Amino acid sequence: MGSVSRGFRLAKASWRVVKEDRELLWLPIISFACSLAVMAVFGLGMLGIGLPDQGGSVSPGIYALGFCMYVALSFVTIYFNAAVIGTAMKRLQGEDAKIGDGLALARQHIGKIFVWALITATIGMILRQIQENAGILGRIVIGIVGIAWSVLTYFVVPVLLYEPVGVGQSIKRSAQIFRERWGEQFIGNATIGLAVVLVSIPVVLVGALITAVVAPVGIVLLIVSIGALLAIGAACSGVFNAALYRYATTGEASGAFSLDDMNASFRPRRRNRGAGPGGFTGQGFGGGPAMPAPPPSSESPDRPDL
């Protein structure tokens, strides 16, 4: 229960950051609008090629367009998530942040973001195809593999933004941070998602009642309300990602995030337990390494601590 309650406190801290800088909400909204535009464009392309008749085979062109659409959607999502993280990081550092700052940072790394989107889309489609053709046990295994991939790559986007490494090294670096700082990114993100679901229940019920009386008004209210909740959830998740990365690489907690909660969210690897007093110190957790060392580079890393 301690982990769950701490997760809710971290989720609430993320919301407080978003509430103080509500411009952040525009980034998920723009991302959603761009995603709709991408689906519309590729949908028209598929109609132009011609959808298969019922029971007919799908043409290679449809498969190719479907993959390209998946890559484009991944790119849009990651690009605007990077913008949220960039804006939130400045806010956590006590600077006056605008969404233009986050968009500018994402634009500076647009090439690496595209490569990462291509990798995530490819792996996602491969896992989905395997899962669809596997039995129950196979689906469970592939589901676990998908979760493990998501966890190990959780810090890829902030690493791409703040450390002078390529996409391959970013994946390794993200996994390294996770291994060295096994923490509660799942708990925090899960509680953010749970909070959105809990709030959406009464919203959906009220919207359904209004729809039963005045259908057009109820439908519009449902779309707007659920869209707003999803935007809040996406913005909070980006803030949480930025805060965890900042703490994992600098040991600093700022803004609405409690140092005690952040410190408790990161535990030493099992081999380090008992090596010394707990907590984040100059020598790391329990006397271990101070933090996961970034990969060697001739450039100066543009991390949030510099």
C-alpha positions as a printed Julia matrix, in Angstrom:
306×3 Matrix{Float64}:
   0.0     0.0     0.0
   2.93    2.33    0.63
   3.96    2.14   -3.01
   0.42    2.81   -4.22
  -0.09    5.8    -1.92
   3.3     7.16   -2.94
   2.32    6.67   -6.57
  -0.82    8.75   -6.01
   1.24   11.49   -4.35
   3.59   11.56   -7.34
   0.62   11.64   -9.7
  -0.86   14.56   -7.74
   2.51   16.33   -7.89
   2.51   15.9   -11.67
  -0.99   17.37  -11.83
   0.09   20.38   -9.73
   2.87   21.11  -12.22
   0.39   20.88  -15.1
  -2.12   23.07  -13.22
   0.53   25.75  -12.74
   1.46   25.66  -16.42
  -1.77   24.84  -18.25
  -0.16   25.57  -21.59
   1.16   22.02  -21.34
  -2.33   20.74  -22.07
  -2.18   22.19  -25.57
   0.58   19.78  -26.58
  -1.5    16.57  -26.14
  -4.44   18.33  -27.8
  -2.32   19.3   -30.82
  -0.89   15.79  -30.86
  -4.4    14.33  -30.98
  -5.41   16.68  -33.8
  -2.3    15.76  -35.78
  -3.0    12.06  -35.22
  -6.52   12.49  -36.59
  -5.07   14.26  -39.64
  -2.55   11.44  -40.18
  -5.27    8.79  -39.97
  -7.46   10.76  -42.39
  -4.67   11.12  -44.95
  -3.65    7.46  -44.84
  -7.29    6.37  -44.72
  -7.93    8.23  -47.95
  -4.84    6.59  -49.43
  -6.15    3.14  -48.52
  -9.51    3.97  -50.07
  -7.69    5.06  -53.2
  -5.86    1.73  -53.41
  -9.07   -0.1   -52.69
 -10.05   -2.0   -49.57
 -10.45   -5.78  -49.97
 -13.88   -7.34  -50.23
 -15.11   -9.39  -47.31
 -12.97  -12.52  -47.17
 -10.59  -11.15  -49.81
  -6.84  -10.82  -49.42
  -5.25   -7.52  -48.4
  -3.0    -5.98  -51.05
   0.67   -5.25  -50.26
  -0.05   -1.56  -50.78
  -2.53   -1.57  -47.88
   0.02   -3.26  -45.63
   2.67   -0.71  -46.64
   0.34    2.23  -46.02
  -0.74    0.72  -42.7
   2.87    0.46  -41.55
   3.66    4.01  -42.69
   0.6     5.27  -40.83
   1.72    3.43  -37.68
   5.18    5.04  -37.94
   3.65    8.48  -38.52
   1.34    8.12  -35.51
   4.27    6.97  -33.35
   6.3     9.97  -34.53
   3.52   12.43  -33.7
   3.02   10.93  -30.24
   6.74   10.85  -29.38
   7.41   14.32  -30.82
   4.76   16.02  -28.7
   5.67   13.9   -25.68
   9.23   15.18  -26.08
   7.85   18.72  -26.18
   5.94   18.1   -22.92
   9.09   16.72  -21.29
  11.19   19.64  -22.52
   8.7    22.22  -21.23
   8.23   20.39  -17.92
  11.98   20.11  -17.38
  12.42   23.87  -17.6
   9.53   24.32  -15.19
  11.08   21.82  -12.74
  14.34   23.77  -12.94
  12.46   26.87  -11.8
  12.58   28.58  -15.2
   9.73   30.31  -16.99
   8.65   27.68  -19.5
   6.58   28.05  -22.66
   5.39   25.24  -24.9
   7.43   26.87  -27.66
  10.56   25.94  -25.68
   9.54   22.3   -25.58
   8.64   22.28  -29.29
  11.98   23.9   -30.13
  13.85   21.23  -28.16
  11.9    18.44  -29.88
  12.59   20.06  -33.26
  16.34   20.08  -32.53
  16.23   16.29  -32.13
  13.65   15.53  -34.8
  15.92   13.09  -36.63
  16.5    10.95  -33.55
  12.81   11.15  -32.66
  11.91    9.84  -36.12
  14.35    6.93  -35.81
  12.95    6.08  -32.37
   9.4     6.26  -33.76
  10.41    3.88  -36.57
  11.9     1.41  -34.06
   8.92    1.53  -31.69
   6.44    1.15  -34.55
   8.35   -1.8   -36.02
   8.67   -3.61  -32.7
   5.06   -2.85  -31.82
   3.78   -4.3   -35.1
   5.99   -7.39  -34.79
   4.79   -8.07  -31.25
   1.19   -7.51  -32.29
   1.46   -9.91  -35.23
   3.06  -12.59  -33.04
   0.44  -12.09  -30.33
  -2.45  -12.37  -32.78
  -1.13  -15.67  -34.14
  -0.1   -17.15  -30.81
  -2.1   -19.23  -28.36
  -3.14  -18.07  -24.91
   0.24  -18.84  -23.34
   2.04  -17.18  -26.24
  -0.09  -14.06  -25.88
   0.75  -13.87  -22.2
   4.47  -14.23  -22.93
   4.38  -11.61  -25.69
   2.4    -9.32  -23.39
   5.12   -9.63  -20.76
   7.78   -8.95  -23.39
   5.89   -5.82  -24.46
   5.68   -4.58  -20.87
   9.4    -5.26  -20.33
  10.24   -3.33  -23.52
   8.11   -0.36  -22.38
   9.76   -0.34  -18.96
  13.34   -0.59  -20.22
  12.79    2.16  -22.8
  10.88    4.45  -20.43
  13.69    7.03  -20.3
  14.64    6.94  -24.01
  12.94   10.24  -24.88
  14.56   12.36  -22.11
  17.91   10.69  -22.83
  17.55   11.62  -26.53
  16.79   15.2   -25.52
  19.43   15.75  -22.84
  22.36   13.46  -23.56
  24.59   13.51  -26.67
  23.91    9.94  -27.79
  22.17    8.22  -30.66
  19.02    6.15  -30.51
  20.82    2.84  -29.92
  22.8     4.24  -27.02
  19.66    5.92  -25.69
  17.95    2.53  -25.41
  20.96    1.14  -23.53
  21.15    4.24  -21.34
  17.44    4.04  -20.49
  17.8     0.38  -19.54
  20.88    1.24  -17.49
  19.03    3.95  -15.54
  16.2     1.52  -14.91
  18.51   -1.26  -13.71
  20.51    1.04  -11.45
  17.54    2.99  -10.19
  14.73    0.4   -10.12
  11.86    2.7    -9.28
   8.16    3.28   -9.52
   7.57    4.62  -13.0
   4.9     1.92  -13.43
   3.18    2.89  -10.17
   3.21    6.58  -11.04
   1.92    6.1   -14.57
  -0.6     3.52  -13.4
  -2.01    5.91  -10.8
  -2.22    8.7   -13.37
  -4.17    6.36  -15.64
  -6.33    5.16  -12.74
  -7.1     8.75  -11.71
  -8.2     9.56  -15.27
 -10.44    6.47  -15.31
 -12.01    7.29  -11.92
 -12.75   10.88  -12.94
 -14.09    9.77  -16.32
 -16.73    7.46  -14.77
 -19.03   10.24  -13.48
 -18.25   12.29  -16.61
 -19.41    9.42  -18.85
 -22.51    8.82  -16.7
 -23.52   12.48  -16.82
 -22.78   12.62  -20.53
 -24.87    9.49  -21.14
 -27.82   11.01  -19.25
 -27.58   14.24  -21.24
 -27.26   12.23  -24.47
 -30.46   10.36  -23.61
 -32.28   13.71  -23.33
 -30.49   15.85  -25.95
 -28.29   13.59  -28.05
 -26.2    16.2   -29.96
 -25.34   18.16  -26.8
 -24.5    15.01  -24.82
 -22.24   13.61  -27.54
 -20.33   16.9   -27.86
 -19.92   17.14  -24.08
 -18.68   13.54  -23.91
 -16.11   14.08  -26.67
 -14.84   17.34  -25.17
 -14.75   16.01  -21.59
 -13.0    12.73  -22.41
 -10.57   14.56  -24.7
  -9.72   16.98  -21.89
  -9.16   14.11  -19.43
  -6.89   12.31  -21.9
  -4.94   15.53  -22.47
  -4.49   15.97  -18.72
  -3.34   12.35  -18.36
  -0.83   12.7   -21.21
   0.55   15.97  -19.83
   0.87   14.51  -16.3
   2.67   11.44  -17.68
   5.16   13.67  -19.51
   5.8    15.72  -16.37
   6.26   12.54  -14.34
   8.75   11.19  -16.89
  10.74   14.44  -16.76
  10.74   14.5   -12.94
  11.89   10.88  -12.66
  14.67   11.36  -15.21
  15.82   14.56  -13.49
  15.96   12.84  -10.13
  17.58    9.67  -11.49
  20.42   11.63  -13.09
  20.9    14.51  -10.63
  19.38   13.41   -7.31
  17.3    16.59   -7.29
  13.57   16.85   -6.67
  11.89   20.12   -7.48
   8.55   21.77   -7.94
   5.67   19.86   -6.37
   7.69   16.65   -6.05
   8.75   15.66   -2.54
  12.38   14.63   -2.09
  11.24   11.87    0.28
   8.8    10.44   -2.28
  11.33   10.63   -5.1
  14.02    9.09   -2.91
  11.68    6.26   -1.87
  10.76    5.68   -5.51
  14.3     4.6    -6.32
  15.78    1.61   -4.59
  19.26    0.1    -4.87
  19.8    -3.04   -6.82
  19.61   -6.08   -4.59
  23.36   -6.64   -4.64
  23.91   -3.19   -3.08
  21.6    -3.64   -0.13
  23.29   -3.47    3.2
  26.34   -1.72    1.74
  25.62    1.39    3.69
  22.93    3.82    4.82
  19.97    4.16    2.46
  18.91    7.23    0.6
  20.41    9.27   -2.21
  23.81   10.56   -1.17
  26.93   11.68   -2.93
  27.92    8.0    -3.09
  24.56    6.83   -4.42
  22.1     4.48   -2.8
  23.5     2.46    0.06
  27.04    3.46   -0.79
  26.71    2.36   -4.42
  27.44    4.41   -7.51
  26.15    7.97   -7.39
  24.1     7.55  -10.55
  24.22    5.56  -13.78
  27.15    6.99  -15.67
  26.33    8.45  -19.08
  28.1     6.92  -22.07
  31.44    8.5   -22.97
  31.29   11.31  -25.49
  33.53   14.07  -26.71
  30.61   16.49  -26.34
  29.36   18.0   -23.11
  26.06   16.38  -22.16
  23.18   18.82  -22.13
  21.56   17.2   -19.09
  19.21   19.09  -16.78
  21.89   19.24  -14.1
  24.22   21.27  -16.31
